[in-house]
Amino acid sequence: MAHVLILGGGFGGVVAAKALATTLGSEHRITLISRNHRFVFSPALVRLALGECEIDDISFDLREAMLSRRVQFLEAQVAPIDPYSHSVRTIHSTVEGDISYDYLIFALGRRLATELAPGFFEYAHHLLTPESAVKFGEAIRQFSSGHIVLGWCPQSRLALPVYETAFALSRYFEEKGNGQQIKLTIVSPEAVPATGIEGIPVAALQNALATRGIEFVPQFPIAQIERGNVISDDGRSLDYDLLMLVPPYKGAGAVVGTGLTDEDHYLRVDDHMRVSGVSGMYAAGDCVSLPGPKMGHMAVRQAEVAAQNIAAEINGSNPNAEYKHEIMLVIDTGDADAIFLRKNVGRGEPATVRQGHFWRWAKKIREMYFQHVHR
Ligand SMILES: Cc1cc2nc3c(=O)[nH]c(=O)nc-3n(C[C@H](O)[C@H](O)[C@H](O)COP(=O)(O)OP(=O)(O)OC[C@H]3O[C@@H](n4cnc5c(N)ncnc54)[C@H](O)[C@@H]3O)c2cc1C
């Protein structure tokens, strides 16, 4: 009998739990630990902010979902781990103590390193939790004229919601009839409107921004935020009336000091999603050290590979499922033509870019499919 412990109730953890529950025999135990019992479909947080859906439409209860697939769920905070002891300590829970495991899937996501952007907490809105999305939405509804600045900080590794928010706000104020009184600006540390992979300008994205009159300020690495101003690392200043930023990211705090991470605290993994330098530990999602943006579809694929390889190890076979690092995203511009981009990160081959109404529809269907299958 083996015990597989999964940390994190996000994309990576939920997908790994489902994959293991369907492949492992019932003699094996699977436990999922997360500090919150709700899974939230974060790509829909832009729509939540704009009041286009309710939190219940984009989230589900992990306790029920896991029960129905024989995974034990524990709502608890995971303390910094010692991966060599094959046990994890939980805190702030009814079950506080050490839980031992044979295999671990680490999927605790990333830490928001707001200390790298002084003033972020005081002055910036963000969209990384349902609560912050709702708060940003309230600020939008009270806003009738002025300058809205949206952007991402250096090391934030997530540009997509910034573009989607800009397009959604442009549409929102146009429909309200005060589009002329609102100026929308995107600030980016990158040189061109891209998608978090340096060196891939997307002409379709540039055109869509121009069509909507959204200003793009390139090479503006935010170093500080003050009331009414964002400041770049070379001292340039941009004024705002309303600000929404993606903060810098770092790897999950629970693995800091283990010696298993890169300098930004992301876990180093091999092609099989095994954490390098320790036995029995796999990782999936935003917490792993791979180049490019951090995205949910990557977490899903990584979790499937990790689960497949753990099942193989338990069944005495070689863990030979491999992960291919690929970015695939759909930017919903709100107009007829959504933008689809696919690129194998790390390889020299060009990105595939497509544009059309189909991709907007495909994104919605993917959201509904994910919620239906994993709920
Ligand atoms: C606004 C927005 C829009 C996005 N749009 C897209 C998109 O269109 N397409 C796309 O592919 N990706 C998108 N993403 C990115 C995607 O959401 C993330 O890449 C994905 O959530 C990563 O999954 P994960 O499982 O690694 O981490 P997470 O989803 O962050 O899950 C980590 C889990 O671990 C828990 N946890 C963390 N620390 C602890 C601890 N110490 N103890 C216990 N539990 C803990 C958390 O509560 C959480 O449940 C978007 C993200 C945002 C915020």
PDBQT file of the ligand as one rigid body, heavy atoms in Angstrom, charges set to zero:
ROOT
HETATM    1  C1  LIG A 401      -6.648  36.597 -13.386  1.00  0.00    +0.000 C 
HETATM    2  C2  LIG A 401      -5.943  35.371 -13.921  1.00  0.00    +0.000 A 
HETATM    3  C3  LIG A 401      -6.180  34.940 -15.216  1.00  0.00    +0.000 A 
HETATM    4  C4  LIG A 401      -5.512  33.823 -15.731  1.00  0.00    +0.000 A 
HETATM    5  N1  LIG A 401      -5.800  33.407 -16.995  1.00  0.00    +0.000 NA
HETATM    6  C5  LIG A 401      -5.250  32.246 -17.459  1.00  0.00    +0.000 A 
HETATM    7  C6  LIG A 401      -5.641  31.721 -18.731  1.00  0.00    +0.000 A 
HETATM    8  O1  LIG A 401      -6.458  32.297 -19.451  1.00  0.00    +0.000 OA
HETATM    9  N2  LIG A 401      -5.063  30.560 -19.137  1.00  0.00    +0.000 N 
HETATM   10  C7  LIG A 401      -4.148  29.889 -18.366  1.00  0.00    +0.000 A 
HETATM   11  O2  LIG A 401      -3.669  28.821 -18.779  1.00  0.00    +0.000 OA
HETATM   12  N3  LIG A 401      -3.764  30.371 -17.149  1.00  0.00    +0.000 NA
HETATM   13  C8  LIG A 401      -4.295  31.524 -16.677  1.00  0.00    +0.000 A 
HETATM   14  N4  LIG A 401      -3.943  31.996 -15.442  1.00  0.00    +0.000 N 
HETATM   15  C9  LIG A 401      -2.851  31.323 -14.680  1.00  0.00    +0.000 C 
HETATM   16  C10 LIG A 401      -3.353  30.118 -13.884  1.00  0.00    +0.000 C 
HETATM   17  O3  LIG A 401      -4.446  30.472 -13.087  1.00  0.00    +0.000 OA
HETATM   18  C11 LIG A 401      -2.228  29.575 -12.997  1.00  0.00    +0.000 C 
HETATM   19  O4  LIG A 401      -1.121  29.290 -13.798  1.00  0.00    +0.000 OA
HETATM   20  C12 LIG A 401      -2.673  28.315 -12.263  1.00  0.00    +0.000 C 
HETATM   21  O5  LIG A 401      -3.648  28.649 -11.304  1.00  0.00    +0.000 OA
HETATM   22  C13 LIG A 401      -1.509  27.590 -11.592  1.00  0.00    +0.000 C 
HETATM   23  O6  LIG A 401      -2.001  26.439 -10.967  1.00  0.00    +0.000 OA
HETATM   24  P1  LIG A 401      -1.254  25.814  -9.688  1.00  0.00    +0.000 P 
HETATM   25  O7  LIG A 401      -2.013  24.600  -9.303  1.00  0.00    +0.000 OA
HETATM   26  O8  LIG A 401       0.185  25.692  -9.941  1.00  0.00    +0.000 OA
HETATM   27  O9  LIG A 401      -1.364  26.935  -8.564  1.00  0.00    +0.000 OA
HETATM   28  P2  LIG A 401      -2.639  27.578  -7.899  1.00  0.00    +0.000 P 
HETATM   29  O10 LIG A 401      -3.810  27.526  -8.794  1.00  0.00    +0.000 OA
HETATM   30  O11 LIG A 401      -2.177  28.885  -7.375  1.00  0.00    +0.000 OA
HETATM   31  O12 LIG A 401      -2.945  26.618  -6.671  1.00  0.00    +0.000 OA
HETATM   32  C14 LIG A 401      -2.125  26.551  -5.528  1.00  0.00    +0.000 C 
HETATM   33  C15 LIG A 401      -2.962  26.032  -4.369  1.00  0.00    +0.000 C 
HETATM   34  O13 LIG A 401      -2.136  25.823  -3.230  1.00  0.00    +0.000 OA
HETATM   35  C16 LIG A 401      -2.738  26.437  -2.104  1.00  0.00    +0.000 C 
HETATM   36  N5  LIG A 401      -1.660  26.809  -1.189  1.00  0.00    +0.000 N 
HETATM   37  C17 LIG A 401      -0.624  27.650  -1.440  1.00  0.00    +0.000 A 
HETATM   38  N6  LIG A 401       0.223  27.676  -0.401  1.00  0.00    +0.000 NA
HETATM   39  C18 LIG A 401      -0.293  26.839   0.533  1.00  0.00    +0.000 A 
HETATM   40  C19 LIG A 401       0.153  26.395   1.825  1.00  0.00    +0.000 A 
HETATM   41  N7  LIG A 401       1.281  26.829   2.386  1.00  0.00    +0.000 N 
HETATM   42  N8  LIG A 401      -0.611  25.491   2.475  1.00  0.00    +0.000 NA
HETATM   43  C20 LIG A 401      -1.768  25.022   1.928  1.00  0.00    +0.000 A 
HETATM   44  N9  LIG A 401      -2.216  25.376   0.711  1.00  0.00    +0.000 NA
HETATM   45  C21 LIG A 401      -1.488  26.282   0.029  1.00  0.00    +0.000 A 
HETATM   46  C22 LIG A 401      -3.515  27.620  -2.661  1.00  0.00    +0.000 C 
HETATM   47  O14 LIG A 401      -4.530  28.048  -1.774  1.00  0.00    +0.000 OA
HETATM   48  C23 LIG A 401      -4.066  27.016  -3.952  1.00  0.00    +0.000 C 
HETATM   49  O15 LIG A 401      -5.240  26.285  -3.707  1.00  0.00    +0.000 OA
HETATM   50  C24 LIG A 401      -4.592  33.122 -14.903  1.00  0.00    +0.000 A 
HETATM   51  C25 LIG A 401      -4.354  33.542 -13.586  1.00  0.00    +0.000 A 
HETATM   52  C26 LIG A 401      -5.029  34.657 -13.101  1.00  0.00    +0.000 A 
HETATM   53  C27 LIG A 401      -4.763  35.080 -11.672  1.00  0.00    +0.000 C 
ENDROOT
TORSDOF 0
